[in-house]
Amino acid sequence: YLMTNGQVLLQSRTGRSDGTPWVDQWWLYSPDALGGYAKGSFRKIASPSAGYNPSNMNGAVLHSGDFMVVGGEQNKDANGNDDNHTNQSYIYSTATGRWTSVAPPSGAAGDWPHIGAAPFVELADGKVMVGRNSNTPGDLYSVLYEQATDSWAKTGLNKVGGNIEQGYTLLSRSEEH
């Protein structure tokens, strides 16, 4: 992910065939002194938590310059056990270099015990919209996350059918003259 300060945030993940826990690492790649990327450098940063190592998740650079990652599939906890479709979410602060846990929508109650690789997009107003990953009628709504208040709010309905591994795209607004 290209951060607003020019650094690139990335995750590397390797599994071990001997059954020991998965290794998940996060990195910042910085351009060189002249702003070029060809001779830049990598720096390992802390992971969000020992129990958050998803192979597929959604994330975005927020208007604040921070990075938010939401949910994930094939998540490996600290012991290497599978926690598929996790509802864990985190924000990486570029100012402090630290990850902060974000409580899941509805406190993980009701229809948000899992997020997985649900559709995700940052809206023009800075809110993050996450789609419900479900085929169950009545579960087809999305939620909005607002960083300033650290809160989720229920919003409109999704299409009928599962939303896993699908994306949302912001369309440009055409002006009528």
C-alpha positions in Angstrom: 0.0 0.0 0.0 1.4 3.4 -1.0 1.2 5.6 2.1 0.7 9.4 1.9 4.3 10.0 3.1 5.7 8.1 0.1 6.5 4.9 2.0 5.1 1.5 0.9 3.5 -0.7 3.6 3.5 -4.4 2.9 3.0 -7.8 4.5 5.0 -10.9 3.9 3.8 -14.3 5.1 5.5 -17.7 5.1 4.2 -21.0 6.3 6.4 -23.7 7.8 6.1 -27.3 6.7 7.3 -28.6 10.1 4.0 -27.5 11.7 5.5 -24.6 13.7 3.5 -21.3 13.6 3.2 -19.2 10.6 5.6 -16.2 10.3 3.9 -12.9 9.5 5.9 -9.8 9.0 5.1 -6.2 8.1 7.5 -3.9 6.4 7.9 -0.2 5.3 9.8 0.4 2.1 11.2 3.9 2.0 12.5 5.7 -1.1 16.1 6.9 -1.2 17.2 10.4 -0.3 16.3 11.6 -3.8 12.8 10.1 -3.7 13.6 7.2 -5.9 12.3 3.7 -5.2 14.9 1.7 -7.1 17.5 2.1 -4.3 15.2 2.4 -1.4 15.3 0.4 1.8 13.1 -2.0 3.8 12.5 -1.7 7.5 10.6 -4.4 9.5 7.8 -3.0 11.7 5.7 -4.6 14.4 2.8 -6.8 13.4 -0.7 -5.8 14.5 -0.9 -8.7 17.0 0.5 -12.2 17.5 -3.0 -13.6 16.7 -3.5 -11.7 13.4 -1.9 -13.2 10.4 -4.5 -13.4 7.6 -3.5 -14.4 4.1 -6.3 -12.5 2.5 -7.7 -9.3 3.9 -8.8 -5.8 2.8 -7.1 -2.5 3.7 -6.8 1.1 2.7 -4.7 4.2 3.3 -7.1 6.5 5.2 -7.5 10.2 4.6 -5.6 10.7 7.9 -2.5 9.0 6.3 -3.0 6.0 8.6 -3.6 2.5 7.2 -6.6 0.3 8.1 -6.8 -3.4 7.6 -10.1 -5.2 8.1 -10.9 -8.9 8.6 -9.2 -11.7 6.8 -9.3 -15.3 5.6 -7.0 -18.1 6.6 -5.9 -16.2 9.7 -3.3 -18.0 11.8 -3.4 -17.3 15.5 -0.3 -17.1 17.6 -0.2 -20.9 17.9 -0.6 -21.5 14.1 -4.3 -22.5 14.5 -6.7 -21.5 11.7 -9.2 -18.7 12.6 -10.9 -18.5 9.2 -12.9 -15.3 8.4 -11.6 -13.3 11.4 -13.3 -10.1 12.4 -10.2 -8.5 13.7 -9.3 -5.1 12.4 -6.4 -2.7 13.0 -5.2 0.8 12.2 -1.5 1.5 11.7 -0.5 5.0 12.7 2.2 6.6 10.5 2.8 9.2 13.3 3.5 6.7 16.1 4.4 3.5 14.1 1.9 1.5 16.2 -1.1 -0.6 15.5 -4.4 -0.1 17.3 -7.1 -2.7 17.5 -10.5 -1.7 16.1 -13.5 -3.4 17.7 -15.6 -5.3 15.1 -19.0 -4.0 14.0 -21.7 -4.6 16.6 -19.1 -5.8 19.0 -18.9 -9.0 17.0 -22.5 -9.8 18.1 -25.4 -10.6 15.9 -24.4 -10.9 12.3 -20.8 -9.7 12.5 -18.9 -12.6 14.2 -16.9 -13.0 10.9 -15.7 -10.5 8.3 -13.2 -12.5 6.2 -12.3 -10.8 2.9 -15.5 -8.8 2.6 -15.8 -5.9 0.2 -14.2 -2.8 1.5 -13.8 0.8 0.2 -12.8 4.2 1.6 -15.4 6.8 0.7 -14.8 10.4 -0.4 -15.8 11.6 3.1 -13.1 9.4 4.8 -15.5 6.7 6.1 -14.7 3.1 5.4 -17.6 0.9 4.1 -17.4 -2.8 4.7 -20.0 -5.2 3.1 -21.5 -8.1 5.0 -20.3 -11.4 3.8 -23.5 -13.5 3.9 -26.0 -15.2 1.7 -28.7 -15.0 4.4 -31.6 -12.6 3.6 -31.7 -9.9 6.2 -27.9 -10.0 6.6 -27.3 -8.0 3.4 -26.3 -4.6 4.8 -23.0 -2.8 5.0 -21.4 -0.9 7.8 -19.5 2.4 7.9 -16.4 3.0 10.1 -15.5 6.5 11.1 -11.9 6.9 12.4 -12.6 10.2 14.2 -15.1 8.6 16.5 -13.8 5.0 16.3 -17.3 3.8 15.6 -19.3 1.7 13.2 -22.8 2.5 11.8 -25.2 0.3 9.8 -25.9 1.5 6.3 -27.7 0.4 3.1 -28.4 -3.0 1.7 -26.0 -5.0 -0.4 -26.9 -7.1 -3.4 -28.4 -10.5 -2.8 -25.8 -13.2 -2.7 -22.4 -13.6 -1.1 -20.0 -10.7 -1.1 -16.8 -12.5 -0.3 -13.7 -11.5 -2.3 -15.6 -8.9 -4.3 -14.8 -5.3 -4.3 -16.5 -1.9 -4.1 -15.4 0.8 -6.5 -16.1 4.5 -6.2 -17.5 5.9 -9.4 -17.0 9.5 -10.4 -19.9 11.8 -10.0 -21.0 13.4 -13.2 -22.3 16.9 -13.1 -25.4 17.8 -15.1 -25.3 21.1 -16.8 
